[in-house]
Amino acid sequence: MQFYINIMKKFFLFGFLSFLFPKFSSAQDFRFDEVTYSPEKTVFTLFAPNDAKQVVVRIYDEGLGGKAGKTIKMKRIANEQWQTTVKGDLIGKFYTFDMGQGECPGVFAKAVGVNGKRGAIINLSKTDPEGWAQDQHPVTKSPADLVIYEMHHRDFSINRPDAKYPGKFMALTEPWAINHLKELGVNAVHILPSYDYGSVDETRLSDNKYNWGYDPVNYNVPEGGYSTDPYAPEVRIREFKQMVKALHEAGIRVILDVVYNHTYDIEHSNFQRTYPDYYYRKTTDGQYSNGSGCGNETASDKPMMRKFMLESVKYWINEYHIDGFRFDLMGVHDIETMNQIRAMVDTIDPTIYIYGEGWSAGTCAYPQEQLAMKAHIYQMPGIAAFSDEIRDALRGPFSDDTMTGWIGGKDESESIKFGIAGAIQHPQIDMAKVNYSKAPWALEPTQMISYVSCHDDMCLVDRLKASISGITEEELIRLDLLAQTAVFTSQGVPFMLSGEELLRNKKGVHNSFESPDSINQLDWTNKEKYPQVFDYYKNLIALRQHHPAFRLGNADLVRKHLEFLDAPKGVVAYRLKNYAGRDDWRDIIVILNATKADVEVNIPKGDYTIVCREGHIDEHGLGTIQGEKLSVSPQSAIIAHN
């Protein structure tokens, strides 16, 4: 009997405590800061600690400066949920939450004033451009069909003479921008961080202060510095949507660079000011963990941080029609969170692409085996990671700009073969000879991003100059094109840095995150100065898009149709055989020669049409050969088919 009495006591005690403090509620039951507007009243909700001594909302007339017109106390309505209602029409007003840690717009503000210090009360539906309801994701049957072009808004347009909106979201609505992207043939733009970030003062844009934007402040609001008026909350939202719509109409997807792994700082962050220490990981000795290398790391494993990431991704899809997400330092996040994000996104549109950096910048205060590292990609179906194997094999290691890779004469053929196969298991690849990974990490080739350069590190031209002593311009161009041929004929998803098609340089700067325009801007005169470079990139992309053999998108098909050929040192050769991917071409031969000599490679006997040779690509043919040998010129690629 006593046993049953004890059980009943626990039941009633639990029920009573749950009534007062429903601690056992799941994250699904909680809401972040939320502003529900109507002309009659506005309801403010906040996720904050139960024991907060003061929780108030302040109402302002301006987004910056001036005194609060109203200060209203919030009442705790449930466990860690605070709420208040302000009567009257607050449209056009600004607000902050304050619980004694400093004022802020909360963690989930959807509109803000200049510099993101205060939230803004607006009617979001009035920010939709004409035809927004009919806007749709451009069709993509497989991620293997994507050709991703990574760009920074300012880099791309600030130095363009005919740009009406240089450095702004709206630049990507202009005909010159759309025409260039379409001519090049890319079908997805990866825009560097475009949310409201902290390192550029929106009240001093005439200073032209530059930053990549990896310093988040308001995760769910576009950056004001890229709008034509950062003081008007609706403008940045409307212009971002206009940009997305223009790109969609051109058949180009928009991928958002998201930086959930850290905040600009801790003390002034919206996370810390609304719920101190909840959103950050700490080490066993109580210090803030720094897996991001930026002074802090967020705790994706905590229920409300995980929910924040899920809801933020969903919001960008639903409100801004985003087509993909690139997760900065994805290795800081836990595997379970990333898998939940993928599952949630699949319910909206499974073609939305998710990829990230499969590493962290430091040690995280979380078990390594549970983090979304590159080595764990096989545990995250539908999520991809960058392949530093093919990147560094081609051009040299990230750790030393002066060291070269395969294109400079180093024997890295096995690592390049691993990248060409898409980081999957392939019977002809000796994993013991692959540079960073001793086991395949991708289940499917679409889980690997193939690239040789991105915003991080030196761009390709600068790296070639730094790592190959005495390189001539002619040799530089040959090696540039050769490296990208490996990237764009790989079975992974190809990715390029904007301006590479213009033979871009950054004057040798390794980390240009806050360098001036003179370092980061594209030199558009290079399009006329180096027409052969642009034409090669354009034709290489078209070759990939026209021939499904290069983008099989399935590991079994890659193993069935991709056959590596014997080749001398410094040469990688392979065949895509038997109408791979139902290609019109029966067999495709690709030979990449990084040596400074003519090389002959044995191939299956046949009659072949050459479509790529000595820096030129023409799908209609550059000549024919017969026999069982193919000769390749120094530092170049040859592609032939029968």
N, C-alpha and C positions, 0 to 999 in steps of 0.2 A: 504493500500500500504506500509506504514512504516513497518508493521509487516513482509512483504515479503522481504523488503530491509534488515531488521535486520537479518533475516534468511540467506540471501545470504552473508551478511558480515561475519557471523559466519562460514558459509561453506567455504568461501575463506580463512579466517583466520586459520581455522582448517587445511585445506589442505596445506597451506603454512608452518605452524608449523610442520605438520606431515612430510613434505618433508625435513625440516631441522633437526628435532628432532622427529623421529617416536616413541614417548613415548607410543602410544597406541597399539603398536605391542604386541602380546601375547608372552609368553615365548617360544612358538614353533618356533618363528622367530629368536631366539638368539642362539648363539653357545658359548660354553665354550672355554677355551684354546684348540687349536687344532693344530696339527703339521701334515701337509700334505706333505709327502716326495716323491720326484722323483729324479732320478740321475741328472736331469738338474736343479732342483730348489726345495726349501722347502718353503712352505707357512705357516706362523705363524698367528694364530688368537687368540684374547683374549677378554673376557667379562670383562670390566672395566668401571669406571665412565666416563661420558662425559667430566667432568672438570679436569681430571687428567692432571697435569702440565707436566709430563714426562712419556712416556711409551716406553720402549726400550726392545729389545731382545739382549742378550749377548751370544756369541758362544764360547765354550771352547773345548780344546782338551781332558781334563780329567774330571772325575766326581767329583773330589774334588781337590782343590788347583790349583795353576797356575793363570795366568791372562787371561782375555778374549781376544781371537784373533780378534773378531769383536764385535762392538756394533752398532746396527741398530735401528733407530727410527721407531716406529709404527705409522700408520696413522689411524685416526678414519674414518671408511668407512660407518658407520650407527650408529644409537642410541646405545651407550654402546658397540660398536663393533670396535675393533682395529685390524689392519692387516699389515703385511709386507711380502715381498718375498725376499729370499736370493738365489741368483743364485749360481750354482755349486753343486757338490755332497757332501752333509754333512753327509753321512752315517758314523756312529761311533763317531760323535761329540756329545757334550752335550750343553744344552742351559738353560738359565734362563730368566724369565720376570722380569722387574724392573720398577715400577711406583713411585719410591721414598719412598716406605714402606719397602724396603728390597728385595733382590733377592729371587726367588722361581721358581719351575718348573710349576707353575699354579695349578689349582685345579683338572684337569683331565689328568694329565700325565699318560701315559700308559707304560712308561719305564723310569727308573731313574738310576743314578749312586749310589755309596756307600752312605749310610745314607740318600738317597732321597733328597739331596740338589739341584741337577740339573737334568733336564729331559734329556733323551737320545734319539738320533735319530737312530732307528733301523728298520729293515724289520720284522714286526711281523710274517709274514707268515713263515719265516725261523726258528721260535721258535717252530713250530709244530712238535711233535714227529711223527715217522713213524706210519701211520694208523690213525692219528688224525681225518681226514675227515670222517672216518667210525665210530668213537666213538659215542656212543649213551647213553642216560639216561637209566639205568636199569629199567625194567618194574615194575611199581607199580600201581595196579588197584585202590587202595584206600589208603588215608593216614593212615587208621586204620591198614594197613598191615606193616607199618614202625616199626622198632625197632631201636631207635636212640641211638648212642654211642658217648657221648661227650668226646673229647680228646684234649689235648695240645700236639703239636708235640714233645716238649722236654720231657714232663712227660713220654710219651708212649715209647720212644726208647732210651733215653740217658743212661739208666742203663741196656740195653739189651746186654749181652756179645757177641752175634753173629751178632750184628747190624753192617753193613758196613757203614751206614750213620746215626749214632746216632744223634738225635735232629734235623734232616733235613726232608724236604719234601720227599726226596728219600727213607727214611726209610719205608714209606708206599708202596713202590714198592717191597720191599724185601719179599721173600717167608715166612719167619717166621712171619712177621706182617700180611700178607694176610691170612696165614693159621690159625693164632690165631683168627682173626675176623670171618672167615668162620666157624671155629669150634664152636665158641661161638654162632653164628647164627644171629648176627646183620646184618641189611641190609642198614644201613645209618650211616655214621660217621659225627658228627657235630664237625668241627675243630674250635678251639678257634681262635680269630682274626689272620688272615694270610696275611693281607695287610701290607704295609710298615708302621710300627709304630715307635714311637719316643724314647722309654725308653731304648732301647738296642743299644749300639754303635757298628755298623757293622765293624768298623776298629779295634775293640778290643774284638773279639769274644772269644779269649783265656781266657778272664776274666770270662767267663761263667756266665755273668750277666743274671738273669732270670726275665721275666715279662710275664704276661698273654697276654698283647698287646692291652688293651682297651684304647689306647692313639694314635688315628689315625694321620697320617701325609699325606701319599699318598694313597687315598682310592682304587685306581684302579691298583695297582702294588703289586705283592707278596712281602712279607717281605724278605729282603736280608739275615738276620741272619739264616733263615731256608734253604738257598741255599748253595751250595758248594763253590760258589765264588760271594760274594756280590759286587765285583768291576766290574764284567762283566754283563751288563744289561740284556743280553739275557738269562743268565743261570738260574736266579730265575724264569723267565717266563716258560722256557722249562721244568724245573724240577717240577714246580707246575702242568703243563699239564701232565707230565709223571705220577705223583702221581694220578691225577684224572683218567687217562686212566687205570692204574693198578687196581684201586678200581672198576671202572666200569666193567672191564673184570671179576672181581670176583663177580659181581652182587651187588656191594655195592654203594649206592648213597653218594654224597658228599654235605654236607650242610655247608654253609659259615656263620660264625658269623660276622655280620656287625654292625658297631658302628657309625651310621650317626648322633647320638644325640649330640655329642660334638667333639671338637678337643683337641689335646694334650695341647695346650694353645691358647690364642687369638693372642697375639702380633706377634708370629712367624708363625702363621698358614698360609697356602696357601690361604685360604678364605680371611683372613684379609689383606694380602699383595696385593691381586689383586682387591678386592672391599671392602674397609674398612666398617665395621659395617653392611654390607648388610645381611650376612648369619646368624647373631646372633640375638636372642631376647633380648630386654631390658625391664626393669620394668618401671613403670610410672614415676619414679624419675630419669630415665636415666642410671641406673646401669645395668650391664650385668646380665641377669637372670641365675640362676644356678640350673635348674631342673635336671641336670645330676649329681650333686654333685661333679663335676670335675672342677668347676670354670666358666663354660659357658654352654649354650645350643643353638643348631642350630634352625633355624626358618623354619621348613618344610612347613609352611603355605605360605611362600614367593615363588612367582612363580619360581625363578631360583634355590632356594634350593630344591624345590619339583622336578623340572626338573633334577637337579643333581642326586637326589636319584633314580629317574626313569631310567635315562640313565646309572647310575652306575650298578644298578641291571641287566639291559639288557646287559651291557657289560660283566659282569661276566658270564652270561648265554651263550652268543654267543661266547666269546673268550675262556672261560675256562670250559665250559660245566657244570657249577654248577647246582645241582639238588634241592637246597633248600636254604632258608635264615632264620637265627635266628636274629631277631632285638633286639639289646641291648637297654634296657630302652625304649621300644616301646611306653610307655606312655608319652614320651616327644613329639612324633610326633602327627600330627593331623589326625583325622579319614579319611578325604578326601584324603590325600596323600597316606595313607596305602591302601585305596580302589582303588586308581588309579594304584598303584603298582600291586595289585592283578589282576586288569583288564588287564594291559599291559602284565603281565606274562602269563595270560591265552591265549593270542594271540600267544605266543611262544610254551608253553607246560603247559596245566592246571594241570599236575601231579606234577609240581614243588611246593614243600611245603613251606609255609610261616608261621612262628610263632615268638613270641617274649615275652619279659617280659611285662606284662600288668600293669606296674607301672612306676613311675619316682623315682628319688632319692631325689627330693626336689620339691618345688612349682614352677610351670612353669608360665611364663608370657604369658599365653594364656588361654582362657576359658576352665575350667575343663571338661565341658560337650562336648567339641569338640576334646578332646584328646583320643588317642588310648589306653585307659585304659582297664583292664580286664573286668570291669563292662559294657563296651561298645562293647565287642566282638560280641554281637548279631547284631550290626550295621555293622560288617565287615565280611560278608560271605566269607568263604575260607581262613580265617586267624585264627590262634590258639594262645592261651596264656598258660603260665605255671599255674598250679593249686597249689597255696600255701596252699589251703584248705587241700588237701590230704597229701601234704608234711608235713605240720606242725601238722596235726592231727596224723599222724603216729609217728613222731619222736620228736615233741615239737616245740615251737615257735622260729622263726628266731631271735627274740629280746633277748633271754636268752639261752645260750648253756647248762646251768645246769638244765633247765626244761625239763621234759620228755613229751611224748605224749601217744597215745593209746598203743603202744608196751611196755610202761613202767607202764601201769596201769591207765592212765587217761581216763576218759570216753569221747571219741571223735567219737563214732560209727556213728553218723549221718553225720559228716563231711567226714568220710571214705566212707559211702554209696553214698554221693554226688559225690565223686571222682570216685568211681566204676561205677556210671552211666554216667560219662563223662560230668559233670557240666550242664546237661540238666534238664529240668523240668521232674520230675518223681513223680507219685502220692503217692509213699510210703516214700518219703523223706520229713521230717519236716524241712523246711528251717530256721525256728526260732532257730533251734538247731545247724545249720551249723556255723562253727567258724568265717569266714570272710565275707561271702556273704549271704545276706538274700533273694536273688532272684537268680534263675538260670541265668547264663550269656552266655551259649553256645547254639546256635541253633542246632548244631550237635555235637556228641561226639568227632569227629575228630578236633574240635576247642579247645580241652583241652589236654595239655601235662601232663601226669601222671608221677610223679617222687617223689623220697624221698631224693635225693642228686644230687648236680651238683658241678661245680668248685667253686662257691660261697659258703661261710659258711663251716662248718665242713663237712668232708666226713662222711658217715654213721657210720663207725667203731668208729671214734673219738667222734661223737655225742652220741653214745650209752655209751661209757666210761665216758663221761662228765656228762651225765644226769641220769645214773643209778649207784648209789653208790655200790661199791663192786662187780660189774658184773664180772662173770667168763668168760673165753674164750668160754666154752661150751654154756653158756646162750647168749653170744654176737652173736655167730654164729646162734643160733636158732632164735633170734630176727631179725638179719640181713636178713635171708632167709624169715621170715614171712613178714617183711615189703615189700620186693621186690615181694612177691607173690601177695600182694594187688595191687602193681603197674602194674604188667604184666598181671593180669587177669581183669584189669579195661577196660572199653570201650573207654577210651581216648587213645591217642598215647603214648606208653611207651618210657621212656627216662632214660638212666643210665649214671653215671659218669664212665669213663674208670678206670679200676683197681678195681672196686667194686667186680668184679668176682674173684679177687685175694685177697679179704679181705684187701684191701688197707687201709693204714692210713697215716696221715700227721703229726704224732707226736703231735696231739692236736692243731695244728695251725688253727685258725678260718679263717683268710684271708691270703692266701698264694700267693697273686698276685706277690710278688717279693721275696719270700722265695727261698733259694738255692735248688739245685737238691736233696740234702739230705732229704728235706721235701717233695718235689713234685714228685719225680721220682717213677715209679712203681717198686715194688720189685717182680721180676719175679720168684724168688725162692718160692714165696707163692703158685704158681700153683702146685708145688709138695708137699708143706707143708700142704696145705688145699685142697686136690683134691675134697673133698665132696662139697666144696663151688662152685668151678668152675662147677662141674657136675650138681649141682642144678640149677645154672643160665642157663647153656646150655640147660638143659632139660625143664626148665620153658619157655624159649624162644621158643623152638621147640613145646611145648604144645600149646602155643598161635598161632604159625604159622600154625600148623596142624589142628586147630579147629576154624572155622570161628565164632562160638558162642561167642568167646572172643573179636571179632573185627567186630561187626555188622556194624559200620560206619554210622548208620542212627538212628536218634532220635526215630522215630516211631517204628522201629524194637526193639530198646532197651526197650521202654515202653511196647511193646507187649510180649517180651520174658524174660526180666529180672525181677524176682520176689524175693524180700527180704523175708527171713524167720525169724520168731520170734526166738530170741536168748538171752541168759543171758547177763548181763553187761560184757563188755570186749570181747565180741564175735560178729563178723559180719558174717552173713550167707545169702546165696542167691542161687537161682536156675535159670539156663538158660534153658528154657523149650521148648518143642515141636520142636525139631530139629532146634534150633535157627540158622539162617544164613545157613540153609540147611546142618547143621553139621551131621556127621555120628552118633553122639551120640544123643539120644532122649532128655534126661534130664541130665544136669550137675549140681552137687551140689558142692558149694565152701563154706567151713567154715574156718574162720580165728579166732584163739583163742589166745588172748594176755595174758590170765590169767595164773597163776602158778598151775592150777589144771586141771584134766581131766574134759571135759565138754561134756554133751550129748545134742544134738539138734534134735528136731522133724523134720522129712523130709517126703515127700510123700512116701507112702508104695511102695516097689518094690524090685527088685533084682539089686544090684549095684556092679560095679567093681571099686575098689579103684586104682587111678593112682598117687596120691600124699599123702604121709603120713610120719610124723616124719623126715622131711628133706630129703626125697627121692622121686624121680619122675620116673615113668616107665609107659609109655602109654599102654604097653601090659598088665599091671595089677600088683598090689601088694597084691592081695587078693580080696575076694568078701564078701558081707554082704547081708542079707535079712531082711526086716522089715521096720519099720518107725522111727527108731532112729539111729543116727550116733554119735559115740564117738570120740572126738578129744583130742589128747595129749596136755599137757601144752605148751604154747608158740610155736605153730606150726600151720600148715594149713593141711586140708584134702580136696582132690578133688576126687569126685566119679561120675560115670555116669551109666545110664542104657539104 
